[in-house]
Amino acid sequence: MSFNLPPNVILPVDEIDVRLDPAPHPFERDNAEAIAAGWAEQSAGNPALFDGTMVLLSTLTYDKGRLSGICHAVRYSTFLHWRRHSDTHGAHHAFAHAMPVSGDGALVAIRMAPHTLNAHRVYFAAGSFEPEDFVGGQVDMHRNMAREVAEETGLDLDAAQAERRHHLISTQGGVVIFRRYRFAQTAQALAAHIRGHIAADPDPEISEPIVIADSAARPAGLMPYMPALIDWHFSNV
């Protein structure tokens, strides 16, 4: 089976074996004309979009804590086409979430800037996997998380204590692979650092930090999967 993850269930992940296949993704190859047409429409509506390189899965399976998969480098326009046809057999998206946890136990999320694809949405700083996230053909989760968190927030994940285990939740919009990183600083100190980073960035991807202090918090704009991650965190402190 190409994809066997049950939907909307948080699962523990003890081993990750996701590899980059140099062959073209069949989804990109078979939908080239539709992808080009969709990109022309999307980029006309949002000129800030950039058709860079990322990766898209062709298989992802879970078995007794082991996550295995194969992905291929594709253009961002291919991903946007997949988003409109996410029920397509043989293609799926996954991304990694570092969950910053403050010294006083809060989660520190972000709100995306108005010019981005997920404008005004709230989630943890993250980005899609790129070919550079694969070392020796094998995905390096921390490498991806650290880069994206640093770029968007200025926080250094290497200064935090990473939990040993990852977890995941599979949704219609993709598979979220997440891991908690515990910082010594308070939530307000982390938020102040992020605001300073935003102010110094000439083209910030995020508009503000969002502190989630308890399980009842539901900031406006939460991505659909975020309540499950919030509830899970405060139930497993």
SVG drawing of the C-alpha trace seen along z (x, -y; Angstrom):
<svg xmlns="http://www.w3.org/2000/svg" viewBox="-11 -46 36 49">
<polyline fill="none" stroke="black" stroke-width="0.4" points="0.0,0.0 1.4,-3.4 -0.1,-5.3 -1.5,-3.5 -1.6,-6.1 -5.0,-6.3 -6.5,-9.9 -6.5,-12.3 -4.8,-10.0 -1.7,-11.0 0.9,-8.2 4.4,-7.9 7.4,-7.7 10.6,-6.1 12.3,-5.6 12.1,-7.6 13.3,-6.2 12.2,-8.7 14.3,-8.8 14.7,-11.0 14.3,-9.2 16.1,-11.1 13.5,-10.0 10.7,-12.4 7.5,-12.2 4.8,-10.5 2.2,-13.1 4.3,-15.9 5.1,-14.1 1.5,-13.1 0.0,-16.5 2.5,-18.9 -0.1,-20.9 -2.5,-21.3 0.3,-22.2 1.5,-25.0 -2.0,-26.3 -2.7,-26.3 0.6,-28.1 -0.2,-30.8 -3.5,-31.5 -2.0,-31.3 1.0,-33.5 -1.2,-36.1 -3.2,-36.4 -0.2,-36.4 3.0,-37.6 5.0,-37.0 4.8,-33.2 8.0,-31.5 8.1,-28.3 11.0,-26.8 11.9,-23.2 10.4,-21.0 9.6,-17.4 6.4,-15.3 5.8,-11.8 5.0,-8.8 4.7,-6.4 4.5,-6.7 3.8,-3.8 3.7,-3.4 4.4,-0.1 5.0,0.2 6.6,-3.2 8.6,-3.1 7.8,-5.7 9.0,-4.8 8.6,-6.7 9.9,-7.7 9.7,-11.3 10.8,-13.1 11.9,-16.7 9.0,-18.7 8.3,-22.3 6.2,-24.4 3.6,-24.7 3.2,-20.9 2.5,-21.0 -0.1,-23.7 -1.8,-21.5 -1.7,-18.6 -3.4,-20.7 -6.4,-21.1 -6.3,-17.3 -5.1,-15.9 -7.1,-12.7 -4.9,-11.7 -3.6,-8.2 0.2,-7.9 1.0,-11.5 1.0,-13.0 2.6,-15.8 4.4,-15.7 6.0,-18.5 7.8,-18.8 6.7,-20.9 9.0,-21.8 6.8,-22.7 8.5,-25.3 7.7,-24.8 8.6,-27.7 10.1,-27.3 6.7,-28.1 5.0,-25.4 3.3,-27.4 3.4,-26.6 4.8,-29.3 3.2,-29.4 3.1,-32.0 0.7,-33.8 1.6,-33.8 2.1,-37.1 -0.6,-38.4 1.4,-37.8 2.0,-34.1 0.0,-31.2 -1.4,-30.5 -2.1,-34.1 -3.2,-34.8 -3.2,-31.2 -1.8,-30.1 0.5,-27.1 4.1,-26.3 6.9,-27.8 7.6,-25.2 8.3,-24.6 8.1,-21.8 11.0,-19.5 13.5,-20.5 16.3,-18.4 18.9,-20.0 17.1,-18.4 18.3,-14.9 21.7,-13.8 23.0,-10.8 19.5,-10.5 17.9,-10.2 15.7,-12.9 17.1,-14.9 14.1,-16.1 16.1,-18.4 17.9,-20.0 14.6,-21.0 13.0,-22.1 16.0,-24.2 16.3,-26.0 12.6,-26.9 12.3,-28.0 15.4,-30.1 14.3,-31.7 10.8,-32.6 11.3,-33.3 15.0,-33.7 14.8,-31.0 17.7,-28.5 16.5,-24.9 20.0,-23.8 19.6,-25.9 16.5,-23.9 16.1,-20.4 14.6,-18.2 12.4,-15.3 13.7,-11.9 10.5,-10.9 8.6,-12.4 4.9,-12.0 2.6,-12.4 -0.9,-13.1 -2.2,-12.4 -4.7,-14.9 -6.3,-15.6 -3.8,-18.5 -0.7,-16.4 1.1,-14.4 2.4,-16.5 5.5,-15.1 6.1,-17.0 8.5,-17.1 8.7,-19.2 11.7,-21.5 11.8,-22.8 13.3,-26.3 14.5,-27.7 13.0,-31.1 9.4,-32.1 6.8,-32.4 6.8,-36.2 10.6,-36.2 10.4,-33.9 7.6,-36.0 9.7,-39.2 12.6,-37.6 10.3,-36.6 8.9,-40.1 12.4,-41.5 13.3,-39.1 10.2,-40.2 11.1,-43.8 14.6,-43.2 13.4,-41.2 12.8,-43.3 10.3,-40.6 9.0,-38.6 7.1,-35.4 5.2,-35.8 3.3,-38.7 3.3,-37.8 4.1,-35.2 1.1,-33.5 1.4,-32.2 -0.8,-29.2 -0.8,-29.1 -3.4,-26.3 -5.5,-23.7 -8.5,-26.0 -6.7,-28.5 -8.0,-28.6 -6.5,-31.6 -8.4,-32.8 -6.9,-31.3 -5.7,-28.0 -4.9,-25.4 -7.5,-22.5 -5.0,-20.1 -3.7,-22.5 -6.4,-21.8 -5.3,-18.2 -1.7,-19.1 -2.6,-21.6 -4.8,-19.1 -2.1,-16.4 0.6,-18.7 -1.3,-19.8 -2.4,-16.2 1.2,-15.0 3.2,-17.7"/>
</svg>
